[in-house]
Amino acid sequence: MNWDDIIIDASASDTGMRRQNNQDSFAAVRAANRETWRRRGHLFMVADGMGAHAAGELASKMACDLIPHSYMKAKVGAAGEAIAKAFRDVSAQIHVRAAANRDFDGMGTTCSSLLLMPEGALVAHVGDSRVYRVRERRIDQLSFDHSLVWELVRRNHLTPEQANVSIPKNVITRSLGPAEVDVDLEGPFAVHEGDVFLLCSDGLSGFVTDPELGAFAGHFHPRDACRYLVHLANLRGGLDNITVLIVRVGPWVDPESGETDAHDPDAKKGRPTNGATKSWKDRLVARFTGPKPLQTLAPEDEHRYRTAECAIDDRLVEELSQLVEDVREAAISQAWSVDWTQLSEHRRKLAEAQAARNAWVSLREIGEIASMLGQAGRFHRKHAAT
């Protein structure tokens, strides 16, 4: 990557529908100058605290405040060495803080970070908060879940199907909080223009599937994608805090702007940009160019822990449109406070887009409906409880 590459990031954090407070934290720290960029790059992080309410909040905040400071100020050591040391140092500080106050007993936090550097993308992580990459029509999980489910599968004690049925998904095997901790490093991964990275807590990944994460993150501006995904998780129960941070490498081109993005195969009016929909100039350029790595130092035989296709297809649109319709009916029956005129307009646009087989507009309207219903559902639940 280069210092002047366009990088767009956005984030959202939500208490969810059931929790009273938010134990998640996040950080986005851009290098202040070219020299810092060359040594340390840009840093993005998500942390999910655990312990009593105040303890979990404090642990995740310590991680997202102190790790970037320690890492960026490190004078020596390669980036991987420096970020791992910053993780370990903060884990020790959390441990000392917990030992000094009985109310903080069991305090800890997951922490997953993404570094975008000249060498490519480097992931450092502890716990089960995740780092994904979306490239064209595929989403790859770049981090390993330090959870009992994933550890048993890795050691061949259980199949993934058996583990998902018999083992609680929220039991993690590694966190920041012990005096000593092992930090996993992944990469560096080659970075292509058009790549999108998504970091999230399990309050999102536990309720939104990988193909859904990739479809929203890969096809919408990071600001809108964060909003849509948070409310989608809330419509499915919102049982935990939800945090998402999305980083797009390269410019964002709105599919309805009339411009084209050679790196987004689904960008043009929500349809695959094949030879029938591209201009002759687009086809000629694409024939001899295409998505190229922004750098060539990172190995291409990278290891990805999980992968899935994430194109916007009919099945995805049908399933999500049925979800928002079911929630709309619940909102009517429970008399939620909703701007029904605006909601009806989005439903009209959704119906027209589905009839025209415009997948991108269909998913956008689903996202807007989900956002309206998610906000109304939170308001209704809050006031019903008082």
N, C-alpha and C positions, 0 to 999 in steps of 0.2 A: 504494500500500500504506500501511498504518498501523503505528505503533509497536507496538500491542498485538495485531496479527494473529498467529494461531498458526502457527508454522513448526516442522516436525519434520525433523531431519536425522540421517543415519547414514552411516557410511563403513566400508570394508573395504579392506585392502591385503594382497596375497599374493605370495610369490616366484614362484608358478607351479610347474609340475612339472619344469622343466628348469634353471632358474637357481639359482645358489648364494646369491645375495644380491639384495636388493630395491633397485632404483634409482629407484623411484617414491616420491613424497611427496604429502601432501595437507594442507589446512588448512581449518578452519571457524572463522571469527572473527565473533562476534556483536557488534553495537554495544553499548557498555557502558551507555549512557543515551540518553534521548530526543533530546538535542541532537546527539550523535554519529550517531545513526540518521538524523536529518534531513539531516545533511551528507554522511554516508558510507555509511549503510545497513549491511547484513550482507554479509560477503565469504566466498566458498567457492572453493577452488582445488584443482586436480590438476596435478602436474608429473611428467614422465617423463624421467629423466636419461640422458645418453649419455656415452660415453668409457670409459676404463678403469674397473674396478669401483668403486674408491673415488672416482674423479672424477665419475661419473654420480650416485652417491649424494649427494656433496657439492653438486653443482650443483642438483639438485632440492630438497635441503634448504634451500639458500640462498634459492631462489625462494620456498618456502612459509614460511620464517621472516622474510625481509626485506621482501618485497613487502607483506604485510599491515601490518607495522610502519610502513613508509614511507607507505603509503596512508592509514592511519588517523590518522597524525600530521600529515599535510599540512594547513596552516592556510588555504591559499588554493587557488582553482581549482575548477572543476566536477569532479564525480566522474570523468567520462571522461578529462579532462585529468590528474587526479591518479593514476588507476590506470595510464594509459599511461606517465606519467613514472616511476612506481615500477617498472614492467617494464623501462624503458630503463636506469634507474639500476642495477638488479640485474644486468642483462646486462653492463654495463660492469664491475661488481665481479667477476663470474664471469670475465670476460676478463682482468682484472688478476691474479686468483688463478691462472688457468691459465698465464699468461706467466711467473709467478714460480717455477713448479715444473714440471720436465720430466715428472713423473709425471702431471700434470694436463693434458697436451697434448690438445687436442680436447674438452675438457670443455664440456658444454652441457646444456640441458634444454628440453623443451617446457613450456608453461605455459598453462593455460586457467582462466579465473576467471569467476565469476558474482557480480554485485552485485544484491542485492534492496534497493531504495530507494523513497522516496516516489514517484519518477517511474516506477517499474516495474523491469524486469529488464534489466541491462546486462551484456553479455558482452565480455570482453577476452581475446585469445588469440594465442599464437605457437606454431606447430608443429602436430602432428596429434592431440593429446589433444582430446577432444570435449566439447561442451556440447549436451545435448538438452533438449527440453521435451515432456512427455507431457500431453495435454489430451484428456479423454474417451477416444475410441478411436483417437487419432492421436499419432504421435511425430514431432517435427520436429527436425532437426539445425540448431542455431542458429549453429554455428561452421564455418569453412571449414578444411579440412585443408591445411596448408602442406606438401604433399607433391608429389613429382614427378608422380605419377599425376593428382592433382587439378589441378595447374598446367597440364599438357599438355591436359587436357580443357577447362579454362577458356579456353585460347588456341586452341581448335579444331584442335589438331594431331592429336588422336586422339579417337575415340569412347570413352565409358566402357567398352564391352565390349573394345575393342582395348587400352586402357590396362591394364585388369585382367589381361589375358593376357600382355602383353609387357613391362610395367614393374614392377620390384620395388616392393612396397607400402611398404617400410620406409625409402625414401629421402625425407628431409624437406628442404624448401627454406628453412626459417626456424626459428630457435631462439634462446633466450637463451644468450649466450656470446660473440658478436661484440661489438666495441666499440660498434657502433651497430646498432639493430634497429628494424624497423617493427612496430608493434603494431596489430592489427585490433580495431576496436570495432564491436559489433553492438547495435542497440537505441537507446533503451530499448523493450522489449516490454511491452505490456499484460499484467498479471497477473490471473488469475482464481482465485477460491477453488477449490481442488481441483487446481490445476496442480502438476505434479511435474517438477522439474529433475534431470537426471542428468549428472554429470561423470565422465569416465573416461579412462584411458590406453588405448593401442591394444592392450594385452594383453587387454582385454575386448572392445572394439568389433571387433577383428580375428577373434574367434572366436564371438561371439554376434551374431545378426542384429538389425537395428533393431526389427522386430516383436517379437522375443523380449525385447529390452531394455525396450520399452514395456509389454509384457504383465506382466512381473514388477514393474517400477518403478511402474506405474500402478495395480496391483491389490493390492499388499501393503504392509504397514508398511515404511518405509525400512530398518529394521534387518534384517528378514527378506529383503527384496528384495536387499540387498547380499550377504547370505550365499548366497542361491540363485544369483545371477549369477556370483559368484566361482567357485563350485564347478562351475557349468555350463561355464565357460571351461576349468577344469582337466580336466573329463571329455573335452573336445575336444582335449586335448593339453597345455594350459597351457604353451605354448612361450615365453611372455614373462611379465614381472611384470604383475600385475593389480591395478588400483586403481579403485574406484568410490565416488562420493559422491552420495547422493540427498537431495534437499530437497523436502519436501512443504509446500505452502502451504495451511493449513487443517487441521482435525482429522482424525485417522484413525478410521474406523469399521469395525470388524471385521464382515465380512458375516455371520458366524455369531452375532453378538451380538443380533440381532433388531432393532437400530436400522437406520435408513436414511440414506444419504448422497445428497442430491439432486444432487451434482456428480459422482458415479461411476455411469455408466449400467450397469456390469456388477457393481455391488457386492452387490446383494441375492441371497444364496445362489448366487452364481456365474452368475446368469442375467441377461439384459438386462431392465432394469426398465421394461417397457412397461406399457400399461394393464391387462394381464391379471395382473400381479404386484404392482402398487402398490395401496395402499389408496385409497379415494375422497378422503381428505384429502391424500395425497401427490399424486394426480393434479390436484387443484384448485390446490394450491400451485405445482406444476410448470407449470401452464397459464399462470399469471400472473407467475411469477418465472423461475428457472433460473440457470445460472452467469452472474454479472455481473462485469465488471472491478472489481478492488478500487480502481482509479484509472482516470482517463480521459485522462491527459496523453500517454500513449504512442500512437504511430500504429498503426492497425489494419492498414494495408497493409504489413505487415512482410515482410521477405525471409527465407525459410527455404531453406537450401541443399539439404536433402533431406527427404522426408516419406514416411511409410508408415502404413498402418492397423496397429493393435496390439491389437485385441480378442482375447479368449481364445476361439478357435474350435476346432472338431474337428480341423482339420489340425494346428494347433500342438500340441494335446494328444497326438495320435497320434505325431507326429514325436519329441517329447521323451520320451514314454513308451517308444518303441522305443529311443532312445538310452540311457536308464537301464537298460533290460532288457539291451541288448548289453553294457554295462559290468558289470552284475551277473554275467552269464555269464563274463566275463573274470575277475572277482573270484573266482568259484568255482574256475575252472580254475587260477588262480595262487595260490590259498589266501590271499587277503587276510584281514587281521584285521578282521572286521566283526561287529557285534552282529546276528547273523542273525535273532534273534527280533524285535527291533525293526524291522529292515528288512522282514520278512515282514508285520508289522502295517501298515506304511505301504503295502506292495503290496496288501494286502487292502482298505485304505481307498481306494486308487486305483482298484481294480477296481470297487468299489461305487459310487464317484463317477462313473466312466465309464458304468456301467450306468444310473445315474440321470440321466445327462447334466448333471451338476453340474460345470461347467467350472472354477469357481474352486477348489473343493476338489480337483479333479483336478490342477490346476497346483500347488497347495500341496503335495500329496503327492509330486509329481514333484520339487519343490524340496527337500523333506526327504530324499528318496532320493538326489538328486544330492549333497546336503551330506554324507550319510553315506559315500557311495562316494568322493567327492572327498577327504575326510579319510583314508579307508582307503587310497586309491590313493597319496597323498603318503607316508604311513607305509611302505607296502610298497616304494615306489620308493627311499626314503631308506635302508631297511635292506637292500634288495637290492644297493645300490651299495657297501655297506661290507663 
